[in-house]
Amino acid sequence: MTTADLVFTRGAVFTADPARTRATSLAVVGDRIAAVGHDDVRELIGPGTEVVDLRGKLLLPGFQDAHIHAVFGGTELAECDLTGTVGVEEYLGRIRAYADAHPDHLWITGGGWSMESFDGGVPTRQLLDSVVPDRPVLLSNRDHHGAWANTRALELAGITAATPDPADGRIEREPDGTPSGMLQEGATALVSRLVPASTPADRLAGLLRAQKLLHSLGVTGWQDALLGVFSGRPDPSDAYLTAARDGSLTARVTGALWWDRERGAEQIDELVALREKLSHGRFRARSVKIMQDGIAENFTAAMTSPYLDGCGCATANSGLSFVDPRELRSHVTRLDALDFQVHFHALGDRAVREALDAIEAAVEANGHRGNRHHLAHLQVVHPDDLARFAQLGAIANIQPLWAAHEPQMDELTIPFLGPERAAWQYPFGDLLRAGATLAAGSDWPVSSPDPIEGLHVAVNRMEPGATDGRVFLPEQRLDLATAVAAYTAGTAHVNGLDDTGSLRPGNLADLVVLDRDIFTAPPEEIAEARVVRTYVGGTLVHAA
């Protein structure tokens, strides 16, 4: 028998393969898994075999991320970074320091600030003016559905009290109508279109920076959820294509082509052409991203009933459906017939229903074509729609990190949803019990790209390090094996990478080694695990 190039042995192996979930050894020949088992695998060790001792460690399929913005995240790592704190004075200190360190930058850009830091989630232009009065500043918030601008940026964009809100966004205002410095959703483009565009070299550097970080977290593949021009951001597609052609793309990437919500079916022929153009090596653009609504914190997520006000009374606002639901059904039916996968942003229960209705229309017209359409975020899902995921073959693409008590949830979301609707949030357990297939992602740079942190919250429904003991809707917790499967086999299924995501002979050797067996540790310690090795196709791409 051929000897192996690489053997992992004497430890814990979780396969995500229902036929054999646990083993102690695994062998790799070339870029494929040759054997999974126990002491019998050691027979494949030869003089040239690299042997990795797993004692005290855990071998898993490589994690995959079903919804991420890797180039944006990697680019932002080089900009003004406001993540990791919620202190306003800390924000201002970092902004001042960044501006001082980059006197040649015409604009100060970056982001990562949290809405919980400001009254009502709305910062002011005057705060930014206090640290950078002479240059325009535009900083995305943590969820990238809004941005904070200083007075100079607003002036350059010509935004005044007379400027109307765009159809897909909102300009927050002072009592006299003057723009306050906070731009919601599509209103961010009024300023971001003026920001000097990144260069192809900038975008490639951002991708490689992101890839290095993601490999260090055990991520071997992902679906980039936005290829195209959006809200003034440049299209990251060229970075992927360049890296795929020159061999620097070591991850396996599926690209989701942006559906321009200002246009209609006339763009479909362009998407077909882009799918052909943007497919090379480990990069394939086979999905279309349709952003159907906004987010709950700024009341743009599309709900089946109105948001409440601060007194608990119903308002006139039920959020935004960015694509007309009737047109959505038509568009998705045509995309499905062309064998595109559709990747929905659907956060509110009305948006979830509209996306499912569109998939249902496609199935009725085209039959089940196996295009693996998926709905990302799923913050609020009406109980009547839970069973429809399995019925339609729609995949639930969850972002587990958001399913926990934290100020943005407790102060800016729950009070404005009301108790009944708040209890429908992130229903991972209900979706699983209803037969839905689960995939998992991070939405980085909106939140941490670390799958281990996501696993921790999926299992515990508490943030890592939380000490108050409050569990967010405990009946929606997932067991660890199910959560791991979502980050491996489930996302591999979404990405059409059927020979990845589980450890079985013949599959690609995309692997991650953790420093401990999280299946034998207490659930509250999951987040303490660290990645020590990551492999793609049997090649080591990260070693701690």
VENUR-V95211 format. One record per residue. N is the residue number from 1. SS is DSSP state (alpha for helix, beta for strand, coil for the rest). PSI is psi in whole degrees, 0 to 359 (none if undefined). OMEGA is omega in whole degrees, -180 to 180 (none if undefined). Layout:
n={N & N}
ss={SS & SS}
psi={PSI & PSI}
omega={OMEGA & OMEGA}
This chain:
n={1 & 2 & 3 & 4 & 5 & 6 & 7 & 8 & 9 & 10 & 11 & 12 & 13 & 14 & 15 & 16 & 17 & 18 & 19 & 20 & 21 & 22 & 23 & 24 & 25 & 26 & 27 & 28 & 29 & 30 & 31 & 32 & 33 & 34 & 35 & 36 & 37 & 38 & 39 & 40 & 41 & 42 & 43 & 44 & 45 & 46 & 47 & 48 & 49 & 50 & 51 & 52 & 53 & 54 & 55 & 56 & 57 & 58 & 59 & 60 & 61 & 62 & 63 & 64 & 65 & 66 & 67 & 68 & 69 & 70 & 71 & 72 & 73 & 74 & 75 & 76 & 77 & 78 & 79 & 80 & 81 & 82 & 83 & 84 & 85 & 86 & 87 & 88 & 89 & 90 & 91 & 92 & 93 & 94 & 95 & 96 & 97 & 98 & 99 & 100 & 101 & 102 & 103 & 104 & 105 & 106 & 107 & 108 & 109 & 110 & 111 & 112 & 113 & 114 & 115 & 116 & 117 & 118 & 119 & 120 & 121 & 122 & 123 & 124 & 125 & 126 & 127 & 128 & 129 & 130 & 131 & 132 & 133 & 134 & 135 & 136 & 137 & 138 & 139 & 140 & 141 & 142 & 143 & 144 & 145 & 146 & 147 & 148 & 149 & 150 & 151 & 152 & 153 & 154 & 155 & 156 & 157 & 158 & 159 & 160 & 161 & 162 & 163 & 164 & 165 & 166 & 167 & 168 & 169 & 170 & 171 & 172 & 173 & 174 & 175 & 176 & 177 & 178 & 179 & 180 & 181 & 182 & 183 & 184 & 185 & 186 & 187 & 188 & 189 & 190 & 191 & 192 & 193 & 194 & 195 & 196 & 197 & 198 & 199 & 200 & 201 & 202 & 203 & 204 & 205 & 206 & 207 & 208 & 209 & 210 & 211 & 212 & 213 & 214 & 215 & 216 & 217 & 218 & 219 & 220 & 221 & 222 & 223 & 224 & 225 & 226 & 227 & 228 & 229 & 230 & 231 & 232 & 233 & 234 & 235 & 236 & 237 & 238 & 239 & 240 & 241 & 242 & 243 & 244 & 245 & 246 & 247 & 248 & 249 & 250 & 251 & 252 & 253 & 254 & 255 & 256 & 257 & 258 & 259 & 260 & 261 & 262 & 263 & 264 & 265 & 266 & 267 & 268 & 269 & 270 & 271 & 272 & 273 & 274 & 275 & 276 & 277 & 278 & 279 & 280 & 281 & 282 & 283 & 284 & 285 & 286 & 287 & 288 & 289 & 290 & 291 & 292 & 293 & 294 & 295 & 296 & 297 & 298 & 299 & 300 & 301 & 302 & 303 & 304 & 305 & 306 & 307 & 308 & 309 & 310 & 311 & 312 & 313 & 314 & 315 & 316 & 317 & 318 & 319 & 320 & 321 & 322 & 323 & 324 & 325 & 326 & 327 & 328 & 329 & 330 & 331 & 332 & 333 & 334 & 335 & 336 & 337 & 338 & 339 & 340 & 341 & 342 & 343 & 344 & 345 & 346 & 347 & 348 & 349 & 350 & 351 & 352 & 353 & 354 & 355 & 356 & 357 & 358 & 359 & 360 & 361 & 362 & 363 & 364 & 365 & 366 & 367 & 368 & 369 & 370 & 371 & 372 & 373 & 374 & 375 & 376 & 377 & 378 & 379 & 380 & 381 & 382 & 383 & 384 & 385 & 386 & 387 & 388 & 389 & 390 & 391 & 392 & 393 & 394 & 395 & 396 & 397 & 398 & 399 & 400 & 401 & 402 & 403 & 404 & 405 & 406 & 407 & 408 & 409 & 410 & 411 & 412 & 413 & 414 & 415 & 416 & 417 & 418 & 419 & 420 & 421 & 422 & 423 & 424 & 425 & 426 & 427 & 428 & 429 & 430 & 431 & 432 & 433 & 434 & 435 & 436 & 437 & 438 & 439 & 440 & 441 & 442 & 443 & 444 & 445 & 446 & 447 & 448 & 449 & 450 & 451 & 452 & 453 & 454 & 455 & 456 & 457 & 458 & 459 & 460 & 461 & 462 & 463 & 464 & 465 & 466 & 467 & 468 & 469 & 470 & 471 & 472 & 473 & 474 & 475 & 476 & 477 & 478 & 479 & 480 & 481 & 482 & 483 & 484 & 485 & 486 & 487 & 488 & 489 & 490 & 491 & 492 & 493 & 494 & 495 & 496 & 497 & 498 & 499 & 500 & 501 & 502 & 503 & 504 & 505 & 506 & 507 & 508 & 509 & 510 & 511 & 512 & 513 & 514 & 515 & 516 & 517 & 518 & 519 & 520 & 521 & 522 & 523 & 524 & 525 & 526 & 527 & 528 & 529 & 530 & 531 & 532 & 533 & 534 & 535 & 536 & 537 & 538 & 539 & 540 & 541 & 542 & 543 & 544}
ss={coil & coil & coil & coil & coil & beta & beta & beta & beta & coil & coil & beta & beta & beta & coil & coil & coil & coil & coil & coil & coil & beta & beta & coil & beta & beta & beta & beta & beta & coil & coil & beta & beta & beta & beta & beta & beta & coil & alpha & alpha & alpha & alpha & alpha & alpha & coil & coil & coil & coil & coil & beta & beta & beta & beta & coil & coil & coil & coil & beta & beta & beta & beta & coil & beta & beta & beta & beta & beta & beta & coil & alpha & alpha & alpha & alpha & alpha & alpha & alpha & coil & coil & coil & beta & beta & coil & coil & coil & coil & coil & coil & alpha & alpha & alpha & alpha & alpha & alpha & alpha & alpha & alpha & alpha & alpha & alpha & alpha & alpha & coil & coil & coil & coil & coil & beta & beta & beta & beta & beta & beta & beta & coil & alpha & alpha & alpha & coil & alpha & alpha & alpha & coil & coil & coil & alpha & alpha & alpha & alpha & alpha & coil & coil & coil & coil & coil & coil & beta & beta & beta & beta & beta & beta & coil & coil & coil & coil & beta & beta & beta & beta & coil & alpha & alpha & alpha & alpha & alpha & alpha & alpha & coil & coil & coil & coil & coil & coil & coil & coil & coil & coil & coil & beta & beta & beta & beta & beta & coil & coil & coil & coil & coil & beta & beta & beta & beta & beta & beta & beta & alpha & alpha & alpha & alpha & alpha & alpha & alpha & coil & coil & coil & coil & coil & coil & coil & alpha & alpha & alpha & alpha & alpha & alpha & alpha & alpha & alpha & alpha & alpha & alpha & alpha & alpha & alpha & alpha & alpha & coil & coil & beta & beta & beta & beta & beta & beta & beta & beta & beta & coil & coil & beta & coil & coil & beta & coil & coil & coil & alpha & alpha & alpha & alpha & alpha & alpha & alpha & alpha & alpha & alpha & coil & coil & coil & coil & coil & beta & beta & beta & beta & beta & beta & beta & coil & coil & coil & coil & coil & coil & alpha & alpha & alpha & alpha & alpha & alpha & alpha & alpha & alpha & alpha & alpha & alpha & alpha & coil & beta & beta & coil & coil & beta & beta & beta & beta & beta & beta & beta & beta & beta & coil & coil & coil & coil & coil & coil & coil & coil & coil & coil & coil & coil & coil & coil & coil & coil & beta & coil & coil & coil & coil & coil & beta & coil & coil & coil & coil & coil & coil & coil & coil & coil & coil & alpha & alpha & alpha & alpha & alpha & alpha & alpha & alpha & alpha & alpha & alpha & alpha & alpha & coil & coil & coil & beta & beta & beta & beta & beta & beta & coil & coil & alpha & alpha & alpha & alpha & alpha & alpha & alpha & alpha & alpha & alpha & alpha & alpha & alpha & alpha & alpha & alpha & alpha & alpha & coil & coil & coil & coil & coil & coil & coil & beta & beta & beta & beta & coil & coil & beta & coil & coil & alpha & alpha & alpha & coil & coil & alpha & alpha & alpha & alpha & alpha & coil & coil & beta & beta & beta & beta & coil & alpha & alpha & alpha & coil & coil & coil & coil & alpha & alpha & alpha & alpha & alpha & alpha & coil & alpha & alpha & alpha & alpha & coil & alpha & alpha & alpha & alpha & coil & coil & beta & coil & coil & alpha & alpha & alpha & alpha & alpha & alpha & coil & coil & coil & coil & beta & beta & beta & coil & coil & coil & coil & coil & coil & coil & coil & coil & coil & alpha & alpha & alpha & alpha & alpha & alpha & alpha & alpha & alpha & alpha & coil & coil & coil & coil & coil & coil & coil & coil & coil & coil & coil & coil & coil & alpha & alpha & alpha & coil & coil & coil & alpha & alpha & alpha & alpha & alpha & alpha & alpha & alpha & alpha & alpha & alpha & alpha & alpha & alpha & alpha & coil & coil & coil & coil & coil & coil & coil & coil & coil & coil & coil & coil & coil & beta & coil & coil & beta & beta & beta & beta & coil & coil & coil & coil & coil & coil & coil & coil & alpha & alpha & alpha & alpha & alpha & alpha & coil & coil & beta & beta & beta & beta & beta & beta & coil & coil & beta & beta & beta & beta & beta & coil}
psi={143 & 135 & 157 & 154 & 329 & 131 & 131 & 133 & 167 & 32 & 202 & 132 & 121 & 120 & 338 & 22 & 114 & 334 & 333 & 95 & 332 & 146 & 183 & 351 & 153 & 141 & 146 & 133 & 121 & 234 & 12 & 155 & 127 & 328 & 147 & 129 & 226 & 230 & 335 & 331 & 334 & 342 & 344 & 359 & 125 & 186 & 328 & 9 & 131 & 127 & 126 & 119 & 120 & 7 & 125 & 3 & 180 & 129 & 131 & 162 & 149 & 138 & 148 & 149 & 122 & 353 & 103 & 159 & 76 & 316 & 318 & 314 & 316 & 325 & 318 & 335 & 337 & 1 & 192 & 111 & 117 & 13 & 162 & 4 & 161 & 11 & 126 & 318 & 325 & 317 & 308 & 323 & 319 & 320 & 315 & 317 & 320 & 316 & 318 & 325 & 346 & 65 & 343 & 350 & 125 & 328 & 148 & 115 & 165 & 215 & 199 & 6 & 157 & 139 & 331 & 344 & 346 & 149 & 125 & 9 & 15 & 107 & 169 & 156 & 328 & 325 & 315 & 321 & 330 & 339 & 331 & 87 & 340 & 346 & 150 & 141 & 134 & 116 & 117 & 146 & 177 & 322 & 357 & 25 & 9 & 168 & 153 & 122 & 147 & 176 & 320 & 319 & 317 & 320 & 315 & 327 & 353 & 25 & 120 & 184 & 336 & 352 & 124 & 155 & 139 & 162 & 332 & 26 & 188 & 136 & 115 & 144 & 155 & 169 & 329 & 7 & 349 & 135 & 132 & 345 & 354 & 128 & 128 & 139 & 234 & 343 & 338 & 330 & 338 & 331 & 318 & 337 & 342 & 346 & 132 & 132 & 145 & 158 & 163 & 323 & 322 & 316 & 320 & 318 & 321 & 318 & 313 & 327 & 315 & 316 & 319 & 316 & 314 & 319 & 324 & 342 & 9 & 10 & 124 & 349 & 161 & 168 & 115 & 120 & 8 & 94 & 111 & 182 & 126 & 128 & 40 & 355 & 138 & 157 & 124 & 2 & 322 & 328 & 316 & 316 & 318 & 313 & 324 & 321 & 324 & 0 & 0 & 349 & 105 & 340 & 167 & 122 & 130 & 133 & 138 & 112 & 133 & 130 & 115 & 110 & 354 & 353 & 181 & 218 & 343 & 342 & 352 & 319 & 325 & 321 & 322 & 316 & 320 & 322 & 319 & 318 & 319 & 54 & 112 & 129 & 239 & 8 & 127 & 127 & 87 & 4 & 158 & 127 & 120 & 117 & 105 & 335 & 188 & 233 & 159 & 327 & 331 & 15 & 31 & 352 & 137 & 118 & 155 & 345 & 161 & 154 & 158 & 160 & 186 & 343 & 0 & 12 & 148 & 138 & 186 & 6 & 122 & 16 & 185 & 134 & 110 & 332 & 129 & 129 & 324 & 317 & 325 & 316 & 319 & 315 & 313 & 323 & 317 & 318 & 318 & 318 & 333 & 9 & 34 & 144 & 141 & 128 & 104 & 137 & 111 & 105 & 316 & 162 & 331 & 319 & 320 & 315 & 319 & 321 & 316 & 321 & 321 & 318 & 320 & 318 & 320 & 319 & 318 & 324 & 322 & 351 & 178 & 109 & 358 & 33 & 358 & 51 & 146 & 150 & 120 & 148 & 297 & 49 & 313 & 119 & 123 & 136 & 329 & 343 & 354 & 314 & 343 & 335 & 308 & 320 & 323 & 354 & 21 & 133 & 136 & 110 & 100 & 149 & 88 & 329 & 337 & 352 & 63 & 158 & 123 & 166 & 322 & 327 & 310 & 329 & 329 & 356 & 296 & 314 & 335 & 356 & 325 & 158 & 319 & 310 & 327 & 332 & 355 & 10 & 138 & 61 & 62 & 313 & 317 & 320 & 316 & 314 & 335 & 1 & 8 & 147 & 132 & 134 & 165 & 148 & 183 & 329 & 21 & 136 & 15 & 319 & 175 & 139 & 4 & 111 & 331 & 321 & 320 & 318 & 317 & 314 & 322 & 323 & 320 & 339 & 37 & 146 & 148 & 133 & 357 & 137 & 357 & 354 & 2 & 122 & 131 & 108 & 70 & 334 & 350 & 8 & 149 & 149 & 160 & 319 & 319 & 318 & 317 & 318 & 325 & 321 & 354 & 275 & 321 & 315 & 326 & 320 & 314 & 319 & 2 & 20 & 71 & 347 & 24 & 179 & 346 & 156 & 94 & 150 & 134 & 338 & 157 & 144 & 66 & 112 & 154 & 139 & 124 & 159 & 358 & 164 & 102 & 346 & 340 & 353 & 159 & 142 & 326 & 354 & 6 & 315 & 348 & 346 & 152 & 150 & 131 & 334 & 144 & 134 & 142 & 120 & 38 & 358 & 130 & 121 & 351 & 135 & 128 & none}
omega={178 & 176 & -176 & 172 & -173 & 177 & 172 & -174 & 175 & -180 & -179 & 177 & 174 & -169 & -169 & 177 & -177 & -179 & 178 & -174 & -176 & 176 & 178 & -177 & 178 & -180 & 180 & 172 & -175 & -180 & -174 & 174 & -178 & -177 & 175 & -179 & -176 & -177 & 180 & -179 & -178 & 177 & 180 & 179 & 177 & -178 & -177 & -176 & 170 & -178 & 178 & -180 & -178 & -177 & -178 & -176 & 180 & 175 & -178 & 165 & 176 & 176 & 172 & -177 & -174 & -179 & -176 & 176 & -167 & -179 & 177 & -179 & 180 & 177 & -179 & 178 & 180 & -179 & -180 & -172 & -180 & -180 & 174 & 177 & 173 & -177 & -179 & 179 & 176 & 176 & -175 & 177 & 179 & -180 & 179 & -179 & 180 & 180 & 179 & -178 & -177 & -177 & -179 & -179 & 180 & 178 & 171 & -177 & -180 & 177 & -178 & 179 & -175 & -180 & -178 & -177 & -173 & 178 & -179 & -179 & -171 & 174 & -176 & 177 & -177 & 177 & 178 & 179 & -177 & -180 & 177 & -178 & -167 & 179 & 179 & 180 & 175 & -174 & 179 & 174 & -172 & -176 & 176 & 173 & 178 & -179 & -177 & -177 & 174 & -176 & -179 & 179 & 180 & 179 & -180 & 180 & -180 & -179 & -179 & 177 & -178 & -178 & 179 & 173 & 173 & -177 & -176 & -180 & -176 & 172 & 176 & -170 & 171 & -175 & -179 & 179 & 179 & 178 & -174 & -178 & 178 & -180 & -177 & 173 & -174 & 178 & 179 & -178 & 179 & 179 & -173 & 178 & 180 & -178 & 179 & -176 & 172 & 178 & 173 & 179 & 177 & -177 & 177 & 177 & 178 & 178 & -177 & 175 & 179 & -178 & 178 & 179 & -176 & 176 & 179 & 178 & 177 & -177 & -179 & 180 & -179 & 169 & 176 & -168 & 180 & 171 & -177 & 179 & -179 & 174 & 178 & 179 & 180 & -180 & 180 & -173 & -176 & 179 & 180 & -177 & 177 & -178 & 178 & -178 & -177 & 176 & -179 & 174 & -180 & 177 & 174 & -170 & 168 & -180 & 176 & -178 & -174 & 173 & -179 & -174 & 174 & -178 & -178 & -173 & -179 & -180 & -174 & 178 & 177 & 179 & 177 & 179 & 178 & 178 & 179 & -177 & -171 & 176 & -179 & 176 & -177 & -178 & 179 & 179 & -174 & -176 & 174 & -178 & 176 & 179 & -172 & 179 & -177 & -178 & -176 & -173 & 178 & 173 & 176 & 172 & -174 & -177 & 178 & 176 & -171 & 169 & 174 & 174 & -177 & 179 & 180 & 179 & -180 & 175 & 176 & -173 & 175 & 178 & -173 & 166 & -173 & 177 & 179 & -175 & 179 & 178 & 179 & 179 & 179 & -178 & -177 & 177 & -180 & 178 & 179 & 179 & 178 & 178 & 165 & 164 & 176 & -178 & -176 & 158 & -179 & -172 & 178 & -174 & 176 & 178 & 177 & -179 & 180 & 178 & 178 & 177 & -180 & 177 & 178 & 178 & 179 & 180 & 180 & -178 & -170 & -170 & 178 & -177 & 176 & -177 & 169 & 177 & -178 & -179 & -179 & 173 & 171 & -180 & 180 & 179 & 179 & -179 & -180 & -175 & -176 & -176 & -176 & 180 & -180 & -179 & -176 & -175 & 178 & -176 & 178 & -177 & -170 & 172 & -169 & -175 & -176 & -173 & -178 & 173 & 172 & -171 & -179 & 176 & -171 & -175 & -173 & -177 & -173 & -178 & -175 & 173 & -174 & -171 & -177 & -176 & 177 & 180 & 178 & -172 & 176 & -173 & -175 & -179 & 179 & 178 & 179 & -180 & 178 & 174 & -179 & 169 & -178 & 166 & -175 & 178 & -172 & -170 & 175 & 13 & 175 & 178 & -174 & 177 & -173 & 179 & -178 & 175 & 177 & 177 & -179 & -178 & 179 & -178 & -173 & -172 & 174 & 177 & 173 & 179 & 179 & -176 & -175 & 176 & -177 & 179 & -177 & 180 & -172 & 180 & 180 & 177 & 173 & 170 & -171 & -179 & 179 & 180 & 178 & 179 & 178 & -179 & -178 & -176 & -178 & 180 & 174 & 178 & 178 & -175 & 179 & -180 & -170 & 176 & 171 & 173 & 176 & -177 & 177 & -179 & -178 & 178 & 175 & -176 & 172 & -164 & 173 & 177 & 175 & -177 & 180 & 176 & -177 & 178 & 180 & 179 & 175 & -178 & -177 & 179 & -178 & -174 & 179 & -179 & 180 & 177 & 177 & 178 & 174 & -180 & 170 & -177 & 179 & 180 & -180 & 179 & 175 & 172 & -179 & none}
